[in-house]
Amino acid sequence: MFAYFRGRLVSLLPEEAVVEVSGIAYRFLISASTSRQLPVPGSEVLLYSHLSVREDAHQLYGFLTEAERQMFRLLILTSGVGPKLALAVLSGLQVAEVYDAILANTPERLYGITGVGKKTAARIILELRDKILKLSPAGTIAAPAAQLSSRMRDDAINALVTLGFSRVTVQKAVDSILEKNSALSVEEVIKSALVSIHNS
């Protein structure tokens, strides 16, 4: 129903974000990964969204990237995995790490996540591996390069924020660069982002 929301971040908690769009405040449940990467309250943000509709409640879930939302939607297709547990998985592992665990058939990588036991981990891999393989002939999801190299992305963003640039501006520049070339070093990403920011 909703693709994404763009607005002002009103408040941010480890598992929740409130975004004001045209005078209306929307409450999103978010993963720890998204929470860590969001800017300070008062900044402009864009959250990809998923609306969960139940008889007793309608709940919005927010994601910093399309790849995270895609993984969330795959996880809740698994028997016994609801939105809360799917967020726990995305809080415990990066999106690319979840894909790797599923494709490599290594359920032990999911065991340490709160709420995920051996049976649940095995079920996630059993039920999602074929779905992921069908999404890509090569057997891998076309996740953004920024997600596949999340640590390098975070290092570059944090370095640029330290230089005084806004996190939203920096994120857009870094993501654009990494989508074109994910093989760059952190230093090369920072240099290219500086050029992009100054030319924008």
N, C-alpha and C positions, 0 to 999 in steps of 0.2 A: 504493500500500500504506500509506504514512504520509502524513497530511495536514500535520502540523506537529509540532515538538518544543518543549516549554516546559521550561526548566530553568536551571541555573546555568552561566554561561559560565566554563569552566575556563581556557582559553587562546585567544589570538587572534593570528593571523599575517595578513599581507596577503592570502593565498589560502586560509587554513584557519582553522576555528574548532572547538573541542572543547566540547561541551555535556554536562553531567552531568544525567541524568534518572533519578531513583529509584535512585541508586547505580551507574548504568551510563553510561559516557562514550561519546558518539557523535562521530565525526570527520566534519566537513562540509567540502567544498570550496566556496568562496564567491567572489563577484566582489569586485573592489576597491571598488565602490560600497557593497555590504553591509558590507564590512570597515570602511570609514570611518565608517559610521553605528552600528555596534555599540557598546555601552557597555564600560566597563573590565571585565576579568576579575573574577569574583566576583559580578557583577550577574545578575539574572534576565533571560533573553532568550526570545524566541519566534522560531523559524525555520521558515518553510514549507519543505517538503522534497520532493526528487525522488530516487528510488532508481534508479540505473542498474545493470542486471544484465547481466554478461557471463560468458562461460565461465570466465575466469580471475580475475574480481573482482566484488565488489558494492561500489558506491560511493554514498555519500549526498552530495547537493548541497543547500546551504542558501540561503534567500532571505529578505530582510527583509520583502518585500511579496509579496502574491499576484500583483501585476502583473508583478514580475520573474520569478517562477516561470513564469507563463503565457508570457512572451516567450521564456524559456529553452526551454520545451517546443516552441514554434513553431520556434525556430531549429534544434533538433536534428532536425526533420522535413525540413530542407533536405538535399539530396544533398551529401555531402562535408563536412557540418558536424557534428562530434561535440560532446560535452559540454565538452571543453577549449576549443574555439574559440568555442562559445556563451558561455562565461564570459568569454572575452577581449572579445567584443562588448559584453557587459553591463558590463565593466570600463572600456571605452573611451567608452561613451555611456550616458546615462540612458535608461530604458525608453521614455519619451515621444519621445526623439530617434530611437530605432530605429524606432518606429512611424512617425514623420514621414518618415524617410528612405525607408521602404518604400512608404508611401502616396503620397509625392510623386515616387516613381521617381527618386531621386537617389543612385545607388550611390556617387558620389564622397564622400559623407559617411561611408561605411564603409571607404574605402581605407586610411586612416591607422592602422587597428587592426591590431595585430600578428597576422599569420597570414591576414589578409583581403586578397587581391589583387583585381584588377578582375573576374576571372571568378567568384570566390566571391561578391563583392558583388552582381554582376548576377544570380547564381543565387538568392541569398537573396531579392532583390526579386521576381524572376520567380516563384518557387515559393510565396512567402508572401503576396504582395499580394492574391490572390483569396481566400485563407483568411481574412485579416484583414477584407476587405470583407464576406465572408459572416457573420462574427461580429457585425456591426453594420450595420443597414440604412443608417445615416447615413455609413458608410464609416470609422468610427473605433472603436477599441477603448474599452470602458468602463473605462479605467484610472483608478485612484483619483485624486482631485483632488490629493492629496499628491504623487503621482508626476509629474503634469503641471506642478506648480509646485514642483519639488524644491528649487530654489535658495532660494526664499522659505521653504519648510518648514525647510530646514537652518539658515537665518539665525535663524528664530524659535526653533528647538530650542536652538541654541548660546547664544542670548541668555538663555534661561530656565535652562539648565544653569549659566551664569555666575552666575546669581542664587542658586544653591545647591540647585536641585531635581535629583532623580535623572533620568538620561536616559530610563529606561524610562517613568517617570511622565509626563515631558514629551512623549515621542513619542506616547503614547496620547492625551493631551489635544489636541495639535496636529493629529494625523491625524483625530480625531473632528470637530474644528472645520472643517478644510479639506474633509472629505467633505460637510459640510452647505453650505458656502459657500466656493468656491475663489477668489472675487473679492476677498477681504479683503486689506488691506495687511499687511505684516509687523507693524506696530505694533498693528493691530486683532487679529491672531492672538495676539500676546503677551498683550494685555489680556484677551481671551476665555479663553485658556489659564489665566491666573492665577486668574480667577474659577472656572473648572472645577476646578482643582486644590484651591483652598481649600474648595470646596463638596463635594468627594469625601471 
